[in-house]
Amino acid sequence: MALSLTTAFSHLSLPSTSKSHPLPLLHLRFPSSSSSSRRAARLALAASAASAAEPVEVEEAPAEDGADEVVAVEDELSGPALRKYVKQRLPGGFAAQRITATGRRKTAIARVVLQEGTGRVFINFRDAKEYLQGNPMWMEYCKVPLVTLGFENSYDVFVKVHGGGLSGQAQAICLGVARALVKISTANKVTLRGEGLLTRDTRIVERKKAGLKKARKRPQFSKR
């Protein structure tokens, strides 16, 4: 029996392998029973064929070319380059533009110009985030009217502001943007008026009085 199996195995041709994967040797053991010897021979052949098979290299699918990120040129501008860009967008200066408005708050006065764009805000020839020191509340004031009407990505805002502090200037810009949107379409007036964005806040700091520490604070009274 052992001789016949050895003769049968000698006629088998196993697949050729590369140098990096040498063909494993077959170690066959022939038990006494004929049925068990046939099962062992089949298992040995299956194991040798599996180990001798060359590994299949899976080709990685090429990376999908995503949508090209469109980086606006003005996003990278700063300093004198940004100032030059703003002047190019406003030929003739602020007074020569079509959609202009003025907003006031405390002692701050803001002249606002709206142009079709992507929603950027420029204040005194600088980016709004830089000018307002990254304060999220002040930056939100500048876009509240645009967000209310759903135009936050439709217009660019150009502002020339002076007087007061950054908080008052941001609120003055808010009023100026709202008034400019009314010039674009009178239908916007109802929505902006309902949100209170067209109301001029007249509250200002009360002046100091002579003999007092502040507007109304008096020195401590001493009886003796």
Backbone bond lengths (Angstrom), bond angles and torsions (degrees), N, CA, C in turn:
res aa  C-N    CA-C-N  psi(-1)  N-CA   C-N-CA  omega(-1)  CA-C   N-CA-C  phi
1 M - - - 1.466 - - 1.526 111.60 -
2 A 1.312 114.73 -45.25 1.459 119.53 179.51 1.502 111.86 -61.58
3 L 1.342 117.60 -35.35 1.458 121.24 -179.63 1.511 111.50 -69.20
4 S 1.330 117.07 -39.68 1.471 120.69 -179.26 1.526 111.28 -66.51
5 L 1.328 117.87 -40.26 1.466 120.43 178.43 1.520 111.67 -66.12
6 T 1.321 115.57 -38.89 1.466 118.77 178.88 1.509 111.26 -65.09
7 T 1.343 115.61 -37.82 1.461 119.33 177.22 1.520 111.51 -66.48
8 A 1.357 115.97 -37.07 1.469 119.92 179.75 1.523 111.17 -67.39
9 F 1.318 117.02 -38.41 1.465 119.99 -179.24 1.523 111.87 -70.56
10 S 1.318 116.60 -26.42 1.465 118.76 -178.24 1.515 112.35 -67.93
11 H 1.353 118.50 -22.74 1.466 121.88 -179.58 1.521 112.59 -89.69
12 L 1.321 117.54 -5.78 1.479 119.77 -179.11 1.514 109.64 -79.75
13 S 1.335 115.92 141.27 1.470 121.32 177.63 1.522 108.33 -114.39
14 L 1.311 116.35 117.04 1.464 121.37 -179.78 1.514 109.80 -89.01
15 P 1.358 117.88 152.87 1.473 120.76 -178.89 1.514 111.98 -63.39
16 S 1.340 114.42 143.68 1.465 119.33 179.01 1.509 110.03 -72.88
17 T 1.306 117.03 148.79 1.471 122.78 -177.45 1.506 109.14 -124.85
18 S 1.344 114.89 162.92 1.455 120.94 177.08 1.507 110.29 -77.42
19 K 1.296 116.74 170.77 1.454 121.29 -178.38 1.516 112.27 -66.19
20 S 1.344 116.38 -32.72 1.460 118.94 -178.37 1.513 112.62 -72.71
21 H 1.366 117.84 -14.38 1.464 121.29 -179.25 1.524 108.72 -128.16
22 P 1.297 118.46 81.52 1.468 120.28 -178.65 1.515 111.44 -65.63
23 L 1.328 115.24 154.05 1.457 121.41 -178.28 1.521 109.47 -72.91
24 P 1.339 118.80 123.72 1.474 120.28 179.90 1.527 111.14 -70.00
25 L 1.297 115.37 147.46 1.463 121.16 179.40 1.514 110.31 -76.33
26 L 1.312 115.49 147.43 1.465 121.82 178.56 1.528 108.66 -93.99
27 H 1.295 116.14 125.17 1.467 121.89 175.97 1.510 106.97 -115.26
28 L 1.286 116.00 103.24 1.469 121.81 -176.60 1.516 109.49 -105.26
29 R 1.312 113.43 137.85 1.457 120.44 174.31 1.533 107.33 -121.91
30 F 1.308 114.61 133.18 1.462 119.90 -175.02 1.523 108.65 -109.15
31 P 1.327 115.75 105.00 1.471 117.51 176.16 1.522 110.40 -70.07
32 S 1.299 114.38 178.37 1.456 119.97 -176.16 1.522 112.68 -69.54
33 S 1.346 117.26 -40.34 1.466 119.73 -176.73 1.514 110.13 -78.88
34 S 1.345 117.04 145.86 1.461 122.38 -178.32 1.517 112.17 -72.83
35 S 1.352 118.93 -37.33 1.470 121.76 -178.39 1.524 111.08 -66.03
36 S 1.318 117.75 -44.25 1.455 120.64 179.46 1.516 111.54 -65.95
37 S 1.346 117.90 -32.25 1.465 120.14 178.85 1.516 111.01 -68.56
38 R 1.338 117.35 -37.42 1.460 119.94 178.68 1.538 110.55 -66.48
39 R 1.361 116.86 -41.24 1.471 120.63 179.89 1.532 110.77 -64.28
40 A 1.337 115.98 -40.88 1.460 119.94 179.46 1.515 110.99 -65.83
41 A 1.329 116.42 -38.53 1.456 119.59 179.58 1.522 111.05 -65.02
42 R 1.351 116.86 -41.72 1.466 120.07 178.61 1.526 110.94 -62.85
43 L 1.340 117.37 -44.30 1.463 121.11 179.30 1.527 111.34 -61.76
44 A 1.342 116.11 -39.80 1.464 119.58 -179.46 1.518 111.37 -66.34
45 L 1.347 116.46 -40.73 1.459 120.15 178.50 1.524 111.55 -65.21
46 A 1.354 116.84 -41.49 1.467 120.18 179.43 1.518 111.53 -63.70
47 A 1.335 116.30 -40.46 1.462 120.47 -179.91 1.510 111.37 -66.91
48 S 1.321 116.92 -41.61 1.453 119.55 -179.44 1.516 111.56 -67.60
49 A 1.345 117.25 -38.78 1.463 120.10 179.63 1.518 111.27 -66.49
50 A 1.346 116.84 -38.85 1.467 119.84 -179.39 1.515 111.58 -67.45
51 S 1.350 116.64 -40.97 1.470 119.36 -178.95 1.509 112.12 -74.53
52 A 1.354 116.71 -28.22 1.457 119.18 -178.15 1.510 112.67 -81.62
53 A 1.344 116.86 -17.44 1.465 118.93 -178.57 1.513 110.03 -65.11
54 E 1.301 115.44 136.37 1.462 119.67 -179.85 1.518 110.06 -70.91
55 P 1.353 119.35 139.82 1.466 121.01 178.80 1.512 111.48 -65.91
56 V 1.303 115.20 138.78 1.462 121.15 -179.06 1.510 108.77 -88.59
57 E 1.307 116.79 122.12 1.455 121.37 178.95 1.518 109.31 -83.46
58 V 1.309 115.27 121.96 1.455 120.61 -179.71 1.511 108.70 -86.30
59 E 1.308 115.79 119.32 1.458 120.21 -179.94 1.516 109.93 -76.40
60 E 1.320 115.30 124.80 1.453 119.56 179.15 1.517 110.02 -71.71
61 A 1.324 113.37 135.12 1.460 118.26 179.52 1.518 109.53 -66.29
62 P 1.284 118.10 138.46 1.476 119.40 179.44 1.507 110.91 -60.26
63 A 1.316 115.80 141.67 1.464 120.59 -178.58 1.515 109.49 -62.17
64 E 1.312 113.30 133.19 1.456 118.58 -179.52 1.521 109.97 -68.52
65 D 1.271 114.43 131.77 1.461 119.09 178.57 1.519 108.53 -75.24
66 G 1.327 116.12 105.53 1.455 119.64 179.70 1.510 110.69 -71.08
67 A 1.282 113.01 174.94 1.469 118.12 179.06 1.519 109.13 -62.41
68 D 1.298 114.61 128.37 1.472 119.65 -179.95 1.510 109.53 -62.71
69 E 1.340 115.26 127.37 1.464 119.73 -179.87 1.525 108.69 -73.13
70 V 1.308 113.50 119.50 1.457 119.33 179.95 1.516 107.95 -86.99
71 V 1.319 116.15 108.76 1.461 121.50 180.00 1.519 108.13 -99.59
72 A 1.296 116.40 116.16 1.456 120.29 -179.78 1.516 110.05 -65.50
73 V 1.319 114.55 144.91 1.457 119.02 -177.95 1.514 110.72 -65.70
74 E 1.337 116.14 -36.25 1.454 118.01 -177.25 1.514 112.98 -68.86
75 D 1.353 119.22 -17.95 1.453 121.26 179.02 1.526 111.61 -66.19
76 E 1.313 117.08 -25.98 1.452 120.75 -177.68 1.529 112.62 -96.41
77 L 1.328 117.46 -2.37 1.448 119.90 -177.74 1.515 110.60 -82.63
78 S 1.320 115.47 151.47 1.459 120.97 176.32 1.523 107.89 -162.03
79 G 1.321 114.72 157.32 1.449 119.93 177.04 1.519 112.88 66.40
80 P 1.332 117.48 -136.88 1.476 120.96 -178.32 1.530 112.83 -60.07
81 A 1.334 117.83 -33.71 1.464 120.12 179.45 1.527 111.14 -64.99
82 L 1.335 116.38 -40.64 1.464 119.64 178.54 1.527 111.02 -67.97
83 R 1.319 116.89 -38.61 1.459 120.61 177.78 1.542 110.58 -62.11
84 K 1.319 115.87 -41.22 1.459 119.78 178.29 1.522 110.96 -65.55
85 Y 1.328 116.64 -38.69 1.466 120.67 179.12 1.527 111.37 -63.32
86 V 1.340 116.21 -43.66 1.469 119.88 179.98 1.520 110.54 -63.51
87 K 1.331 117.48 -40.59 1.462 120.43 178.84 1.527 111.53 -64.91
88 Q 1.330 117.03 -33.92 1.459 119.70 176.37 1.523 111.52 -67.75
89 R 1.320 116.07 -34.76 1.465 119.45 178.52 1.520 112.39 -73.95
90 L 1.329 116.94 -20.19 1.469 121.25 -177.49 1.528 109.35 -120.61
91 P 1.322 118.60 71.08 1.478 119.59 179.42 1.520 110.79 -65.44
92 G 1.330 116.09 129.79 1.458 120.22 -178.24 1.506 114.12 89.56
93 G 1.334 118.10 -3.16 1.458 120.69 178.76 1.524 112.29 90.00
94 F 1.330 115.73 -177.93 1.459 121.50 -177.72 1.529 111.58 -65.31
95 A 1.327 117.13 -38.31 1.464 120.02 -174.88 1.527 112.66 -68.03
96 A 1.320 118.05 -22.50 1.459 120.95 -176.30 1.523 113.11 -88.03
97 Q 1.324 118.36 -1.67 1.458 120.82 -176.83 1.527 111.17 -82.50
98 R 1.308 115.42 160.20 1.466 121.07 -173.95 1.522 111.84 -84.85
99 I 1.338 117.73 -45.17 1.472 121.35 -176.92 1.520 108.18 -103.70
100 T 1.308 116.61 94.04 1.466 122.17 -179.28 1.522 109.67 -129.10
101 A 1.313 115.30 156.21 1.464 121.06 177.80 1.522 108.25 -160.61
102 T 1.331 115.14 161.78 1.467 121.51 -179.20 1.518 109.19 -122.50
103 G 1.329 115.93 133.14 1.460 121.52 176.35 1.516 110.25 -122.56
104 R 1.331 115.77 145.25 1.473 120.86 -179.39 1.511 110.26 -132.02
105 R 1.327 114.61 147.48 1.463 121.46 175.10 1.511 107.30 -158.35
106 K 1.356 116.82 125.57 1.459 122.16 -174.59 1.526 108.58 56.22
107 T 1.328 117.88 -119.02 1.463 120.11 178.40 1.532 111.85 -107.23
108 A 1.342 117.46 13.01 1.460 121.78 -178.76 1.523 110.15 -94.08
109 I 1.333 115.98 139.33 1.464 122.62 178.41 1.521 107.56 -127.71
110 A 1.329 116.19 124.47 1.461 121.82 -176.93 1.517 109.95 -122.02
111 R 1.332 115.85 127.43 1.469 122.17 173.62 1.527 107.16 -102.22
112 V 1.335 115.48 122.76 1.460 121.71 -171.14 1.522 110.03 -115.94
113 V 1.332 115.82 137.93 1.466 122.66 174.44 1.524 107.95 -125.92
114 L 1.324 116.53 133.14 1.459 122.28 177.46 1.526 109.84 -109.78
115 Q 1.327 115.51 134.41 1.458 122.41 174.14 1.520 108.88 -136.47
116 E 1.321 116.37 152.47 1.453 119.80 177.42 1.522 109.54 -63.64
117 G 1.329 115.72 132.44 1.456 120.32 -177.57 1.510 111.42 -169.47
118 T 1.328 114.85 -145.54 1.465 121.15 -174.66 1.522 113.40 -114.85
119 G 1.321 117.78 6.75 1.461 119.81 177.50 1.511 115.04 99.91
120 R 1.331 118.34 17.39 1.457 120.59 178.82 1.523 110.23 -83.33
121 V 1.325 116.26 153.22 1.462 122.67 -179.23 1.524 108.27 -124.66
122 F 1.328 116.13 127.21 1.462 122.37 177.83 1.522 108.35 -119.52
123 I 1.328 116.41 128.09 1.461 121.77 -178.39 1.525 107.65 -122.45
124 N 1.335 115.89 120.50 1.470 121.41 179.12 1.528 111.24 51.16
125 F 1.340 115.91 48.09 1.460 123.71 177.18 1.529 112.69 61.82
126 R 1.311 116.72 26.82 1.462 122.09 176.76 1.516 108.69 -134.81
127 D 1.325 116.09 158.86 1.454 119.87 176.41 1.523 109.94 -68.24
128 A 1.340 116.27 142.71 1.463 120.39 -175.20 1.524 111.96 -60.64
129 K 1.337 117.26 -37.93 1.464 119.56 -178.68 1.518 110.59 -64.88
130 E 1.314 116.63 -37.50 1.457 120.30 178.69 1.529 111.13 -72.59
131 Y 1.332 116.20 -43.03 1.460 119.72 -176.64 1.527 111.41 -67.04
132 L 1.335 116.86 -40.53 1.468 121.40 -177.76 1.519 112.42 -89.98
133 Q 1.326 116.89 14.17 1.461 123.12 173.99 1.527 112.58 59.47
134 G 1.334 116.53 28.69 1.457 120.73 176.33 1.505 115.03 70.75
135 N 1.336 118.08 13.09 1.474 120.43 179.68 1.525 109.20 -70.90
136 P 1.344 118.89 117.74 1.469 119.89 -175.88 1.523 113.49 -65.30
137 M 1.338 118.01 -32.57 1.460 119.99 -179.26 1.525 111.00 -69.28
138 W 1.320 117.29 -43.95 1.468 120.20 179.29 1.523 110.91 -66.52
139 M 1.336 116.84 -37.95 1.460 119.58 177.99 1.527 111.39 -67.32
140 E 1.323 116.20 -32.94 1.472 119.55 179.01 1.521 110.95 -68.92
141 Y 1.353 117.59 -34.49 1.464 120.54 178.14 1.533 110.85 -55.64
142 C 1.324 116.61 -38.22 1.467 120.11 -175.35 1.523 112.69 -68.27
143 K 1.324 117.19 -23.30 1.467 120.23 -174.54 1.519 113.89 -113.77
144 V 1.321 117.96 1.65 1.474 119.56 -178.36 1.528 112.23 -57.56
145 P 1.340 120.58 -47.98 1.473 118.69 179.16 1.525 113.05 -62.51
146 L 1.329 117.26 -38.27 1.460 120.18 179.38 1.524 111.23 -66.23
147 V 1.329 116.69 -42.66 1.468 120.45 179.51 1.525 110.67 -66.28
148 T 1.324 117.16 -35.95 1.467 120.69 179.96 1.523 111.47 -60.61
149 L 1.330 116.20 -36.76 1.463 120.35 -178.47 1.530 112.34 -96.72
150 G 1.333 118.03 -2.26 1.457 120.62 -179.71 1.514 114.12 79.27
151 F 1.350 117.36 24.26 1.463 121.79 -178.56 1.524 112.09 -108.34
152 E 1.351 117.93 22.37 1.461 119.34 -173.60 1.522 112.72 -63.68
153 N 1.344 118.20 -22.67 1.467 120.91 179.48 1.522 112.04 -114.82
154 S 1.323 116.63 20.49 1.465 120.24 -175.91 1.521 113.13 -111.62
155 Y 1.330 117.87 -21.28 1.463 120.53 -175.17 1.523 110.50 -133.20
156 D 1.330 114.71 145.34 1.458 121.98 169.32 1.529 108.34 -97.82
157 V 1.321 116.17 141.82 1.461 122.01 -176.06 1.526 108.79 -112.51
158 F 1.323 115.61 124.88 1.459 122.21 176.38 1.532 107.91 -114.76
159 V 1.311 115.70 126.89 1.466 120.43 -172.38 1.517 109.74 -128.60
160 K 1.336 114.87 140.65 1.463 122.20 169.83 1.526 105.96 -125.69
161 V 1.327 116.86 112.01 1.457 121.14 -171.12 1.526 109.64 -130.35
162 H 1.333 114.94 148.46 1.469 120.44 175.91 1.522 108.28 -151.85
163 G 1.325 115.35 160.81 1.461 121.32 178.23 1.520 111.98 85.63
164 G 1.343 114.71 149.10 1.457 119.94 176.46 1.515 113.20 70.50
165 G 1.330 114.67 -166.79 1.463 121.05 178.91 1.522 110.49 -104.12
166 L 1.303 115.56 -176.13 1.457 120.18 -176.76 1.531 111.97 -66.49
167 S 1.327 117.16 -35.42 1.462 119.52 179.33 1.524 111.09 -64.69
168 G 1.348 116.71 -47.53 1.458 120.09 178.60 1.524 111.70 -65.16
169 Q 1.324 117.14 -36.47 1.453 119.85 179.28 1.530 111.25 -66.67
170 A 1.324 117.41 -39.11 1.460 120.44 178.87 1.525 111.07 -63.84
171 Q 1.325 117.25 -40.72 1.461 119.87 178.93 1.529 111.30 -71.41
172 A 1.327 117.25 -31.96 1.459 119.64 175.10 1.522 110.81 -66.03
173 I 1.325 117.09 -37.93 1.468 121.05 176.85 1.525 110.21 -63.57
174 C 1.331 116.34 -39.17 1.462 120.27 179.00 1.523 110.85 -58.52
175 L 1.328 117.26 -46.10 1.465 120.90 179.21 1.524 110.98 -66.38
176 G 1.336 116.91 -39.52 1.461 119.96 179.30 1.522 112.38 -64.43
177 V 1.334 117.51 -41.25 1.471 120.76 178.49 1.521 110.20 -64.59
178 A 1.329 117.65 -40.96 1.464 120.46 179.76 1.526 110.87 -63.40
179 R 1.326 117.20 -42.50 1.465 119.86 179.55 1.532 111.17 -67.15
180 A 1.344 117.33 -34.40 1.462 119.79 177.93 1.524 111.35 -68.02
181 L 1.327 117.34 -35.31 1.464 120.38 178.08 1.525 111.96 -67.05
182 V 1.318 116.71 -29.51 1.468 119.76 176.31 1.530 109.90 -68.59
183 K 1.340 116.80 -33.89 1.461 119.65 177.36 1.526 111.60 -67.81
184 I 1.321 116.30 -30.74 1.466 119.52 177.70 1.520 110.44 -66.50
185 S 1.318 116.49 -45.26 1.467 121.11 179.65 1.520 108.62 -154.28
186 T 1.316 115.72 127.63 1.472 119.04 179.19 1.519 111.96 -68.09
187 A 1.330 117.51 -15.95 1.466 119.74 177.95 1.529 111.39 -67.85
188 N 1.332 117.20 -20.82 1.463 120.23 178.89 1.522 112.41 -74.32
189 K 1.325 116.57 -15.39 1.463 119.75 -174.14 1.519 112.23 -65.27
190 V 1.337 116.96 -37.33 1.470 119.83 -177.50 1.525 110.66 -63.94
191 T 1.322 116.53 -46.12 1.472 120.03 -178.67 1.518 111.36 -66.42
192 L 1.326 116.79 -44.62 1.464 119.95 -178.70 1.520 111.63 -67.88
193 R 1.327 116.61 -37.59 1.458 120.14 177.76 1.526 110.85 -65.33
194 G 1.319 116.52 -38.03 1.471 119.49 178.93 1.510 112.96 -65.27
195 E 1.329 117.16 -29.50 1.465 121.07 178.10 1.520 112.61 -87.97
196 G 1.343 117.55 -1.20 1.458 121.05 179.27 1.513 114.10 74.46
197 L 1.329 117.67 21.97 1.462 120.84 -176.67 1.522 113.07 -88.22
198 L 1.334 117.78 -7.38 1.463 120.82 178.83 1.527 112.44 -104.59
199 T 1.316 116.85 7.22 1.462 121.15 -178.71 1.528 109.65 -93.16
200 R 1.316 114.81 125.72 1.468 120.32 178.32 1.514 109.31 -76.61
201 D 1.333 117.24 121.99 1.466 122.20 178.17 1.522 107.52 -82.82
202 T 1.330 117.06 108.34 1.465 121.62 -173.90 1.519 113.49 -89.43
203 R 1.307 117.60 1.68 1.467 118.82 -178.22 1.526 110.67 -69.67
204 I 1.322 115.76 129.23 1.461 121.74 176.75 1.518 108.54 -134.22
205 V 1.306 116.32 167.23 1.460 120.60 -179.63 1.527 109.53 -72.35
206 E 1.314 115.32 129.99 1.472 119.65 179.18 1.526 109.83 -70.82
207 R 1.293 115.78 139.74 1.456 119.92 -175.17 1.523 111.04 -70.99
208 K 1.326 115.56 157.41 1.455 121.85 177.97 1.530 110.08 -76.80
209 K 1.344 115.90 144.07 1.460 121.24 179.20 1.528 110.76 -103.73
210 A 1.317 114.78 152.66 1.460 120.30 179.06 1.527 110.19 -66.18
211 G 1.303 116.30 135.66 1.455 121.26 179.73 1.515 113.57 87.41
212 L 1.322 118.68 -10.48 1.459 122.07 179.24 1.525 109.39 -108.59
213 K 1.321 115.28 161.23 1.457 120.13 178.38 1.520 111.85 -77.11
214 K 1.334 115.62 -39.05 1.464 120.93 177.39 1.517 107.72 -134.23
215 A 1.319 116.98 -153.36 1.460 119.32 -178.51 1.521 111.65 -62.97
216 R 1.342 116.37 -39.69 1.471 119.71 -178.43 1.522 113.28 -134.06
217 K 1.313 117.21 -6.29 1.462 119.53 -178.08 1.528 109.97 -77.85
218 R 1.320 114.75 126.19 1.468 119.77 -177.74 1.518 110.73 -102.65
219 P 1.322 117.23 156.76 1.465 119.64 174.32 1.523 110.52 -64.22
220 Q 1.318 116.35 155.36 1.478 120.16 -179.94 1.519 110.34 -67.20
221 F 1.331 116.37 134.12 1.471 121.33 -178.28 1.525 108.83 -78.38
222 S 1.323 114.74 134.22 1.461 120.19 177.04 1.517 108.29 -121.73
223 K 1.333 116.68 119.21 1.456 120.45 -177.35 1.530 111.38 -71.81
224 R 1.308 118.19 -33.29 1.458 120.87 -179.72 1.528 110.75 -125.92
